[in-house]
Amino acid sequence: MKRRKMKQVLIVGSGDVARRIIPWLASRFRVCAVVRRPEERAALRALGATPLVADLDQPDSLLRLSGIADYVLHCAPPPATGQGDPRTARLLAALMHRGSLPRRLIYISTTGVYGDCGGVWLDETRSPRPTSARGARRVVAEQQLRRFGQRTGCRVSLLRAPGIYDSAERLPLARILAGIPALLPGEDSLHTHVHADDLARACVLSLARRRGGTRCYNLGDHDALPGGDRLDLVADAFGLPRVPRLPAADLQAVVGPLRWSFLRESRRLDCRRIHEELAWTPQVSGVAALLAALSPAARARLLAAARTDG
């Protein structure tokens, strides 16, 4: 009996979320993962992936990616400056250079494409209107991916993720320890977040999406908290003083333009589409549930690490 050839997944942007997925993928697919630095190869091999050294800012290094993948997981962000996303453009050019084309491509985008929505609930039918340069760059990336899907027939899934958290790296302990202020309650913005494990699971489910064409998906947990209230929850859970609250005009001068671009945007996410089409629901319902599940030893360890890193 002829042995069936394993499908191959190419991961571009092998950061935290991608590395959560690799062990599961490696038991079902051949996995190649792109890294920029040769010293990162051993960690990826240990997870079960074949590392490929390439750089989205160096087009010649990307030619080896052409024709090797049935599925592509694109987790790499655009550059931090500029008007567009040349990294995504270079990746797509490399994928189309020669050989077979991917059947599916999953891209981790951001809810920043919606801009400031005044705290209203929104679904994927809302047109992107970014209010920050980083959001505008993501819109360009999504447009490039849509055109790629239309031209090649590849099924493209755009996962619009909000702020990401987990128990180890993304709780805002460093900010609380630094005493960086938050907005006054009456002026604060509403934000949905998502746990890194839940985002990773959405990537996996997107690989099996049956519906053709390009599809956008909002995803987030069940919380839609004001930013300052979320900081208070974390501070209280770790026995830390709450950060001060300031009016918007004063806070903008304190936090700088990049952080302010996040703080000024307010929106809540309707995630029914991804639930209905991909059977995705968040396993971590929100930061309050995450904090309640942390043992005293885990809290002490995380707090000590935050103090050391700070």
N, C-alpha and C positions, 0 to 999 in steps of 0.2 A: 504494500500500500504506500502510495506516494505521501511523503511527509509535507504537511502544510507549512508554508513559509510564514514566519512570524512577521506581523506588521511592525513598522518602525515609527517611533515618536521622536521628533526633534524638539528639544527644549532650548529656547533662546531667552537668556536672562535667568541664570540658575541661582536665584536668590532663595530667601527663606521659604516662600510659598511653593516654589518649584521643588525644593528639596523635600518638602513634606509629601509630595506626590510620587517621587521617583521610586521608592521601594514597592509601592503598589503597582505602578506601571511596569517595573522591571520583571514582575512575576507574570506578566501577560503580553508584553511587547519587548522588542529591542529598543533601548532608550539611548539616544545620543544627546548630550547636554553641552552647550556652548559655554566656555569660560574665557575670560580675557587673559588671565594670568596662569602660567604653567603650574605654579605651586598649588592651585586649586584642584588639580586633576585627581589627586589621591582621595580627597573627600568625596568626590562624585563617584569614583570607582567603588568606594566602600558602600555607597548607597545602591549600587547596581547599574550605574550608567556608564557609557563609554564617553569620556570627555573629548571635546573637540576645541582646540584653542583657536579662537577667532574673535574679531572685534568689529562691532557694528560701525565704528568710526573709521575703520580701515577696509574699504570695499574689496580690495584684492584678497583679503583673508577670508572672505565669505563665499568664494567660488566653490569651495569644497562642500558647501551645504546644498548645492543644486542636485535635485533628483534623488535624494537619499531618504526622504521621509514620506510616509503615508499621512501622518498627522503632525501638526506643528502647534506647540504651545509657546506663544509669544508673550513673555513677561517683562521685556525690557522697556524701560520708560524712554520718552523722548529726551533730547538734551535739555539741560537746565536753562538754556537761553535760546533765543532765536524765535522765528515766526512759525516754523513747521516742525516736521519730524523726519529728518533725513535718515535716521536709523531704520525706521520702518520701510522707507523707500528703498534703501540699500538691501534690506533683507528680502523684500519682495522681488527685486531685480535679480538677486542671486537665486531665489527659488525658481524663477522663470528662465534662468540662463540656459539650461539644457536638461534633458532627461524627463522623468515623470514628475508631475505636479502633485502636491499634497491634496488629499481628498477633503480634509477638514483642517481648519486653523482656528485656534482659540486665542483671543487677545484679552489680557487684563487691562481694561481701561479704567476710567474713574468717573464718579458722579460729578466731578468738577466740570464736565462738559455742559451741565445744566445751568451753571452759574448760580447766582443768588435768586432763590425762588420765594423769599419771604416766609419760609417755614411751612409752605403748603405741601400736601401730599402730591406726589407726581409719579406717573408711570412712564413707560418707554415711548409713548406716543408724543410726549412733550419734546418740542424741537430744542436742540442744543443752543444755548445762548451763554457761552462762557463769559465770566466777568474777570478772569485772570489770564495771564499769558500762559500759565501751565495748562489751564483748561482748554485754551485755544489750540495749543500744540496737540492735545489729545484728540480734539475734533478733527484736525488734519490727519492724524494717524488713522482714525476711524474711516474717514473718507477714502484714504488710500486703500484700506483693507476692503471696503465695499467695492471699489473698482476692481480690485484683484479678484474678488469672488465673482463678480459679474463677467469678467473676462475669461476666467478659467473654469468656472463651475464649482470651485471649491466652496464648501459650506463654512461660512465664517460666523463664529460666535463672539460677540462683543460683550464681555462681562464688565458692567459698570459698577465698580466697587467703591464703597465709601472709605472712611478711615478704618485701618486694619489694627486689630489688637490681639495680643495673646498674653499668657501669664508670665512670659519670660522677658520679652523685649519691648513690647509696645504699650504697656501701661505707663501713664504719664508721671511716673515717680520722679524722674529727674526734674521735670518742670515744677512739680510741687516742692521738691527740696530747694529749688532755686528761688521759690517765691514769686514766680512770674505771674502777674495778675490775670484775672479773667474779667469778662464783661459783667456789668451790673445786671441783676436778674431781669429788670424790665427791658434791657437792651440786648440780651443774650440771644444767640442764634441756636437753632435746633439742628441736631445732627444724628443721622443713623450711622452705625458702625457695623463691622463684621469681624468675626474671629477668623484668624488665619487658617485654621483647620476647615472652617466652613467655606472659605474661598477656594481652598485646595480641592474640596469635594465638588464644588461647582465646576471646576476645570475638568475633573474626571467625568462628571455626568455629561458635559458638553461634547465629549468625544463620541458619545453614542447618540447624539441628537439625530432624530429621523427627519425632521422638517428640513427641506432644502433652502438654499439661498442664504442671505445674511440675516442674522437675528440678534437683537440687543436684549440684554437681561439686566435689570436692576437686582442687586442682592444686598441684604442687610439683616441685622438681628431684629428682635422685637422691640428694642428700645429706640426712642427718638428724643433723647435728652438734650436740654440746653448744655452747652459746653462747660459752663461753670458748675452745674449740678453734677456732671460726671466727674469733674476734678474733686468735688467735695466727697463723693462716694469713695473714691480711691484714697483720699487723705484720711477720711474717717476709718476706713478698713485697716490702714497701716499706722494709725495713731499719730498722724502728722497734723500740724496746723493747716487749716484751710488757707488757700491763697487769697490775697485781697481782691476786691472787685472795684473796677474803675468804669467811668463812662467811656463810650466809644471813642470820643475825640482824644481823651487822655491815653487810653490803651494803645491806640494806633501809634502814638509817638514812642511808646515803651517797647513794643514787641517787634517792630521792624516790618518791612513790606511783605516778606514771604509768609511769616506766621499770620499777619493780618489778612492776607489773601484767603486763608482758610477760615479765620474767625468771622469774617464779615459775611460769609455765605451761609444761608439758612435754608434747609430743605428736609423733607421726610419722604421716604421711598416706599412706593407701592411695589411689592415683590410678587404679586400673584402670578405673573407670566412664568417666571422660572419655576414656581411651585407647580403650576398646571402642566407645563410642557416638559420639564426635566425632573419632576418629583423632588425638587430641592427644598428643604426647609432647614433653617439654622439649628444646629445641635446645641450651640451656646446661645441662649435667649437674650443675653445682654451682659454688660459689665457687672451689674449687681449680682447676677447668678454666678459669674466667674469668681468674683471676690468671695462670695459665700462658700464656694467650694475649696478655697485655698486653706490649707492647714496652717496653724501657727508657725510651724517650722518653715514652710514654703514662703510665708510672708516675711519672716526674718531673713531668709536667704535672698529674696528679691530686693528687700530694702538695703541689705548690706552691699549687694552688687551695684545698686543704683548710687549709693554713697561713694563706692569705690570709683565707679565710672565718672561720676561728677567731679 
